[in-house]
């Protein structure tokens, strides 16, 4: 932990701290700010905040990750692959890239074994080729860029909302609306810095959903997101009273099937191929555990109708 007391300045806080903390880039400082690791007078701020004389700044530095990335032969379902991209179906329980507590066994390790040296370097040493991510316990479709040109193109598509991401979620409760939009800002929780929450100080977050099937005490939803905030779908659905089955962070996690991790699956992606310009629609099948739960719920539904 580092502490600073501002004497006389009017710089943006990201610029101020990048000068104060040796060997730390402005981008790294911005990441710390976005992750709630920087407090000014005990409160979270934005990177654009201008420091004032008398401000007390507290910085919780990231602990450097000692990682020697290595290719690992990990079974992975490849949905599509060419010279520019590889699209895979990430299983529940797999972390996308190495981090504290998960130094290997990640999607990146598996992709490295498949692609060898053909991965975009834009994501940096720890995230080669990673254009977007999924939570550890969210399964489904994810794109990895094999070169920088593809990476930049796909990142721009995501930034400009040109990539359609469709998810399937099983939630607790009977959702009354056939379809609806949730527009609530999401930011770091002030009560628990490890969690995200709906907060007025958060960034715009828009989630659309429609009901696919209603069961006894549960509802199956199709979810599309316009924005890509951390834990967005999980936070939004929990906020309106329909937590995702198995979510141990934004609900109590208890469920009758004793599964760990949320019943949330990235079903499909619609995007423009970064080189050919061709419209792509790719899908990832639901994992077996998810299919089995739906079969169980469907059988109960049929028995009730008899």
C-alpha positions in Angstrom: 0.0 0.0 0.0 1.3 3.5 -0.9 0.1 6.8 0.5 0.5 10.3 -0.9 -0.6 13.7 0.3 -0.9 16.3 -2.5 0.8 19.6 -1.8 0.0 21.7 -4.7 -1.1 20.3 -8.0 -4.0 20.2 -10.5 -3.1 17.2 -12.7 -5.3 14.3 -13.6 -4.7 11.6 -10.9 -3.5 9.0 -13.5 -0.8 11.4 -14.7 0.1 12.4 -11.1 0.5 8.8 -9.9 2.4 7.6 -12.9 5.0 10.2 -12.0 5.0 9.4 -8.3 5.2 5.6 -8.6 8.4 4.4 -10.4 8.1 1.9 -13.2 4.3 2.1 -13.4 2.7 3.2 -16.6 -0.3 5.5 -16.9 -2.3 2.7 -18.3 -1.5 0.5 -15.3 -2.5 3.4 -13.0 -5.8 3.7 -14.9 -6.4 -0.1 -14.4 -5.8 0.3 -10.7 -8.3 3.2 -10.6 -10.9 1.3 -12.6 -10.5 -1.7 -10.2 -11.1 0.5 -7.2 -7.5 0.2 -6.0 -7.1 4.0 -5.7 -8.9 6.1 -3.1 -8.8 9.8 -2.7 -9.9 11.0 0.8 -11.3 7.5 1.3 -13.5 7.5 -1.9 -13.2 6.0 -5.3 -12.6 8.4 -8.2 -12.3 8.4 -12.0 -9.0 8.6 -13.9 -10.0 12.1 -15.0 -10.2 13.4 -11.4 -7.8 16.4 -10.8 -5.9 16.2 -7.6 -6.1 19.1 -5.2 -3.8 20.4 -2.5 -4.5 18.5 0.7 -5.9 15.3 -1.0 -4.9 12.1 0.7 -4.3 9.3 -1.9 -4.2 5.6 -1.1 -3.0 3.2 -3.7 -3.2 -0.6 -3.3 -0.6 -1.8 -5.8 -1.0 -4.9 -7.9 1.4 -7.6 -6.8 3.5 -8.5 -9.9 2.6 -11.9 -11.2 5.7 -14.1 -11.7 4.5 -16.1 -14.8 6.4 -18.0 -17.3 3.7 -18.6 -19.9 3.9 -22.1 -21.3 1.9 -24.1 -23.8 -0.2 -26.8 -22.2 -2.0 -29.6 -24.0 -5.5 -29.0 -22.6 -8.6 -30.4 -24.4 -10.5 -27.5 -26.0 -13.4 -27.5 -28.4 -12.5 -25.5 -31.5 -15.5 -24.0 -33.2 -13.7 -22.1 -36.0 -10.1 -21.4 -37.0 -8.2 -19.7 -39.8 -5.1 -17.6 -40.2 -6.5 -14.6 -38.3 -8.7 -15.9 -35.5 -9.5 -19.0 -33.5 -12.9 -19.3 -31.8 -13.4 -21.8 -29.0 -16.0 -23.1 -26.5 -14.5 -22.3 -23.1 -15.6 -24.8 -20.4 -16.9 -23.7 -17.0 -14.2 -23.5 -14.5 -11.4 -22.4 -16.9 -9.8 -19.0 -16.3 -9.1 -17.0 -19.5 -5.6 -15.8 -18.7 -3.1 -16.3 -15.9 -3.5 -14.3 -12.7 -2.8 -14.6 -9.0 -4.0 -18.0 -7.9 -4.3 -19.3 -11.5 -0.7 -19.3 -12.9 -1.5 -22.0 -15.5 -4.2 -24.3 -16.8 -5.8 -21.3 -18.5 -7.4 -20.7 -21.9 -4.2 -18.9 -22.9 -2.1 -21.9 -22.0 -4.3 -24.1 -24.1 -4.4 -21.7 -27.0 -0.6 -21.5 -27.1 -0.4 -25.2 -27.6 -2.7 -25.0 -30.6 -1.4 -21.8 -32.2 2.3 -22.0 -31.3 3.7 -18.6 -32.0 0.7 -17.3 -34.0 -1.0 -15.1 -31.4 -1.5 -11.3 -31.3 0.9 -9.6 -28.9 -1.4 -6.7 -28.2 -2.8 -8.3 -25.1 0.6 -8.3 -23.5 2.7 -11.1 -22.0 -0.2 -12.5 -19.9 -3.0 -12.0 -22.4 -1.7 -12.8 -25.9 -4.5 -12.8 -28.4 -7.2 -12.2 -25.9 -9.8 -9.7 -27.4 -12.5 -10.2 -24.8 -13.1 -12.5 -21.8 -15.6 -14.6 -19.9 -15.7 -15.1 -16.2 -14.1 -18.3 -14.9 -17.5 -20.0 -14.3 -19.2 -18.7 -17.4 -18.9 -21.2 -20.3 -19.1 -20.5 -24.0 -17.8 -18.9 -27.1 -14.8 -16.7 -27.2 -12.6 -15.2 -30.0 -8.8 -15.1 -29.8 -6.8 -13.1 -32.4 -3.8 -14.6 -34.1 -2.3 -11.4 -35.3 -2.3 -7.7 -34.3 -4.4 -6.6 -37.3 -7.2 -9.0 -36.4 -6.9 -7.9 -32.7 -7.3 -4.2 -33.5 -10.2 -4.8 -35.9 -12.1 -7.0 -33.4 -11.4 -4.6 -30.5 -12.9 -1.8 -32.6 -15.9 -3.8 -33.4 -16.5 -4.5 -29.7 -15.9 -0.9 -28.8 -18.5 0.3 -31.4 -21.1 -2.3 -30.4 -20.7 -4.2 -33.7 -20.3 -7.6 -32.1 -23.6 -9.2 -31.0 -23.0 -11.4 -27.9 -25.9 -13.8 -27.0 -26.0 -15.7 -23.7 -28.3 -18.3 -22.2 -29.0 -18.0 -18.4 -31.1 -20.0 -16.0 -32.3 -17.8 -13.2 -34.2 -18.4 -10.0 -37.8 -17.1 -10.0 -40.5 -16.7 -12.6 -39.8 -13.7 -14.8 -43.1 -12.1 -15.6 -42.0 -9.9 -18.6 -41.6 -11.7 -21.9 -38.7 -9.4 -22.7 -37.2 -6.3 -21.1 -34.1 -4.0 -21.0 -32.1 -3.3 -17.9 -30.3 0.0 -18.0 -28.4 0.4 -14.7 -24.8 1.7 -14.2 -22.3 -0.7 -12.8 -19.2 0.0 -10.8 -17.1 -1.4 -8.1 -19.1 -2.1 -4.9 -18.3 0.3 -2.1 -19.2 -2.4 0.4 -17.1 -5.2 -1.0 -14.3 -4.1 -3.4 -14.1 -7.6 -4.9 -17.6 -7.3 -6.2 -19.4 -5.2 -8.8 -22.7 -3.5 -8.1 -25.3 -1.2 -9.5 -24.2 2.3 -8.4 -24.8 5.9 -9.5 -21.1 6.3 -9.8 -20.8 3.4 -12.2 -20.5 3.2 -16.0 -23.4 2.8 -18.3 -24.5 -0.9 -18.6 -27.3 -2.1 -20.8 -28.6 -5.7 -20.8 -31.5 -7.0 -22.9 -33.3 -10.3 -22.1 -36.2 -12.3 -23.3 -37.9 -15.4 -21.8 -37.2 -18.7 -23.6 -39.0 -21.0 -21.1 -40.7 -20.8 -17.7 -40.4 -23.7 -15.3 -41.5 -24.3 -11.8 -39.4 -21.7 -9.8 -37.0 -21.0 -12.6 -36.8 -19.2 -15.9 -34.6 -19.7 -18.9 -33.5 -16.5 -20.6 -31.7 -15.3 -23.7 -29.5 -12.3 -22.9 -27.8 -9.8 -25.1 -25.5 -7.1 -23.9 -24.8 -3.7 -25.4 -22.0 -3.0 -23.0 -19.3 -5.2 -21.5 -19.0 -4.3 -17.8 -17.4 -6.8 -15.4 -20.0 -9.3 -14.2 -22.7 -7.3 -16.0 -25.3 -10.0 -16.6 -24.9 -11.5 -13.2 -25.1 -8.1 -11.4 -28.1 -6.9 -13.5 -30.2 -10.1 -13.1 -29.5 -10.3 -9.4 -30.4 -6.6 -9.0 -33.9 -7.2 -10.4 -34.5 -10.2 -8.2 -33.6 -13.1 -10.6 -30.1 -14.3 -9.7 -28.4 -16.9 -11.9 -28.6 -20.4 -10.6 -25.3 -21.4 -9.0 -23.8 -17.9 -8.8 -21.9 -17.9 -5.5 -21.0 -14.2 -5.7 -24.3 -12.4 -6.5 -26.7 -14.9 -4.8 -26.3 -17.5 -2.1 -25.1 -20.0 -4.7 -27.3 -22.8 -3.2 -29.1 -24.9 -5.8 -30.8 -28.3 -5.9 -28.3 -29.7 -8.4 -25.3 -28.9 -6.3 -23.4 -27.3 -9.2 -20.7 -24.7 -8.5 -20.5 -21.7 -10.8 -23.3 -19.9 -12.5 -25.7 -21.4 -15.2 -24.6 -18.8 -17.7 -23.4 -19.7 -21.2 -22.1 -17.5 -24.0 -24.2 -19.2 -26.8 -23.2 -17.2 -29.9 -21.3 -14.4 -31.5 -22.1 -12.3 -34.6 -19.3 -10.3 -36.0 -17.5 -9.2 -39.1 -14.4 -11.2 -40.1 -11.4 -8.9 -39.6 -9.8 -9.8 -42.9 -12.5 -11.0 -45.3 -15.3 -8.7 -44.2 -17.7 -11.6 -44.2 -20.5 -11.7 -41.6 -19.8 -14.5 -39.1 -22.4 -16.3 -36.9 -20.9 -18.9 -34.6 -22.4 -20.9 -31.8 -21.2 -23.0 -28.9 -23.4 -25.8 -27.6 -24.6 -25.8 -24.0 -22.4 -27.9 -21.7 -23.8 -31.2 -20.6 -24.4 -30.2 -17.0 -26.6 -27.3 -18.2 -28.5 -29.5 -20.7 -29.1 -32.0 -17.9 -30.6 -29.4 -15.6 -32.9 -28.2 -18.4 -34.0 -31.8 -19.1 -34.8 -32.2 -15.4 -36.8 -29.0 -15.4 -38.6 -30.0 -18.6 -39.6 -33.4 -17.3 -41.0 -31.8 -14.1 -43.0 -29.4 -16.3 -44.4 -32.2 -18.4 -45.4 -34.2 -15.2 -47.3 -31.1 -13.9 -49.2 -30.9 -17.1 -50.4 -34.5 -17.0 
